[in-house]
Amino acid sequence: MAFAEWRRNKTMNFNGNAKQLTMKKTLLIALSAVVLLGCNESPKQVDKTTEVTVVEPMGVDNIAYKWGYMALTAQANDTEKFKPRPTVTSRYLGLIFVSIFDAWSHYDEKAIPVYLEGVERRPVEEHTLSNKEIAISYAAFGAMNEYYYSDKELFASFMKELGLDPMNTSMDPTTPEGIGNLAAKAVIEARKGDGANQYGEEEGSNGEAYFNYVGYEPVNSADENVDPNRWQPKYFSDGMGGTFAPGCLTPFWDKVKPVALTSGDQFRPGPPPMIGSEQLEREVAEVIDMQYNLTDYQKALVEFMRDGPQSVQQAGHWLKFAQDVSRRDKHTLDQDVKMYFYNQVVAMDAFIASWDSKMFYDYARPYALVHEYYDQQKIKAWGGEGKGMMEMDGSQWRPYSPETFLCPPFPSYTSGHSTISGGCAEALKLWTGSDEFGSEAVMVAGALTEPDNLGDTITLVFPTFTETAEMAGISRVLGGYHIQADNVAGLELGRNVAREAWKFYQKHLGKE
């Protein structure tokens, strides 16, 4: 089932049983990716407060999965309302799942919370499925209200479907409601002033949220390229007959405090190839050749990884992939809490690491590099919507993208898609103990780029986590957004982040 199908169904009812959270529920959810095989028997858990044996919900039925689905819905809505801001929303997702983990940890025998300090672990007899469901629901609800604040009514409605009171703001540490509310509050308070400038609190922000408080200005303007090794803004269509050149997205994101890493520059890669090098000349030529020879399969891959309206961005893509694993392996609540926590901490920290590299090197994108190398030379390339592949002057080359979003508005090295995909793929491989994946998605080639020139219907197959990450990375070269150096360094950077975050994850499971 295509990712677009997930978007069309994202607001469907969760079929929550308002009276009994711990009983087995049936949830029919249309998500992208084929239903993956899994035949685990539902584990049984004794509710120690009632001595009643209940069948634990698994896969799509467990409450952690449902809150993950709600997070994806909110992520898509955020893109629609505020335009793509993958750095910002990766932090939202990361902190939401830290909140959920911190609440859950108080009903686990060994887990150690990240931010919820000074609150005692609940007694073993209270480690019931019902208490866990209530605690993580209030944690998720509180964190989502803070970060995806424009969807508060949606979250409140879901709480009511679960039989929970969205107006319950108790901070009583002896109740699961209080634990959940305290967990959300602890994360929100701990992350104020973390460099993200969510509240316009950083010096030089004038109180404006996400304001460029570091004062970054590109060396090149959209009209003049004085240093072709550096990033140059480009003109986009505004969709109304005019044009605009967007500024750099969150140029301060390298200053954001990571969750698992010590700093954003902990694994900073070496420099990209410069103009005059054989490597760059070869890689720029490769981008032109790849784009001109795009197959329908490659177009579909470019579009799936780039996504379109209501995109869940890269962190959301990998949360969706994690949910594919949950469905495949019929995860319990405990398993999903732990997997999403690790997966989304890696995504959040990988964005910070990628932005450290981007802002440190301030490197050019192929959009400008092709113009520099092939100005006044005839090349064959994609001419834009309705034009197909054609001969043109090299100065007219452009990525395979709609006029309204020609290429990402920030420096190139390393590729964000490659970094986040490399990291999250490594995380899922480490967490599951296997590289096997097995998901699929169906796309119509050209649907998100040239809808009047549709190609074949393509089934994209993701056999392993590693191959999925590599497909994400190469899609950015195929589309003309990056050269191979951006991709290769990004994949390795992401994997380094995941391996370091694995140590952090093990520590918070109480295994170190």
Secondary structure, 3 states (H helix, E strand, C coil): CCHHHHHHCCCCCCCCCCCCCCCCCCCCCCCCCCCCCCCCCCCEEEECCCCEEEECCCHHHCHHHHHHHHHHHHHHHHHHHHCCCHHHHHHHHHHHHHHHHHHHHCCCCCCCCCCCCCCCCCCHHHCCHHHHHHHHHHHHHHHHHHHCHHHHHHHHHHHHHCCCCCCCCCCCCCCHHHHHHHHHHHHHHHCCCCCCCCCCCCCCCCCCCCCCCCCCCCCCCCCCCCCCCECCCCCEECCCCCEECCCCCCCCHHHCCCCCCCCCCCCCCCCCCCCCCHHHHHHHHHHHHHHHCCCHHHHHHHHHHHCCCCCCHHHHHHHHHHHHHHHHHCCCHHHHHHHHHHHHHHHHHHHHHHHHHHHHHCECCHHHHHHHHHCCCEEEEECCCCCCEEEEEHHHCCCCCCHHHCCCCCCCCCCHHHHHHHHHHHHHHHHHCCCEEEEEEEEECCCCCCCCCCCCEEEEEEEEHHHHHHHHHHHHHHCCCCCHHHHHHHHHHHHHHHHHHHHHHHHHCCCC
